[in-house]
Amino acid sequence: MKNAPESIRFRRDSHTLSILGMGVILFGFWSVFKVLAQAVLGVPLFTSTDLKELEGTGVDMNVLIIVLSALLAGDVIVRLIVGLCSMAEGRNHEKRIKRIYLVFAVWEILFEVFSVISVFIQMMKEEERSFLEMYISFFMELSALVILLEVYIAAISVRKYKKQAAKKASQGEEQATCS
């Protein structure tokens, strides 16, 4: 039944996966763009407070930047996996989509929760950056978190519907063969 509530929700969640999958990817590239823009515009990546804290640890700044670049690249790759798989699942591709992207989505959700909390704490104690800059950063992190949560919830719902539909179809075939 195409207009059953479950079917309508399935179509809505599939559409959500398709659209928000692209959002997940765009937020990954936004991170890269933000860092590159800061470098090109000469905006320091670290505040003077951050630099003072790092001085006492003996961490080489070049090593830190290499590690942060690797983490950023890893984040983009994971977001690409989550985004592309959710888009494919939302478009109901015949090819079975692996569940690993849901594990990566949970990982990204946890990372975003940490980021939102971190930016919020910085907002409360930061004096070097403007309030607008901190507010925009907080809003972007919160938006990324909400999108990832929506993707995860929609993916679980779509998978549940497909599983139930496959079960009903197999039961219908059994009944047709037994008759």
Sequence and secondary structure as in RCSB ss.txt:
>XXXX:A:sequence
MKNAPESIRFRRDSHTLSILGMGVILFGFWSVFKVLAQAVLGVPLFTSTDLKELEGTGVDMNVLIIVLSALLAGD
VIVRLIVGLCSMAEGRNHEKRIKRIYLVFAVWEILFEVFSVISVFIQMMKEEERSFLEMYISFFMELSALVILLE
VYIAAISVRKYKKQAAKKASQGEEQATCS
>XXXX:A:secstr
 TTSHHHHHHHHHHHHHHHHHHHHHHHHHHHHHHHHHHHHHT  SS HHHHHHHHTTT  HHHHHHHHHHHHHHH
HHHHHHHHHHHHHHHTT SS   THHHHHHHHHHHHHHHHHHHHHHHHHH  SS HHHHHHHHHHHHHHHHHHHH
HHHHHHHHHHHHHHHHHHHHHHHHHHHH 
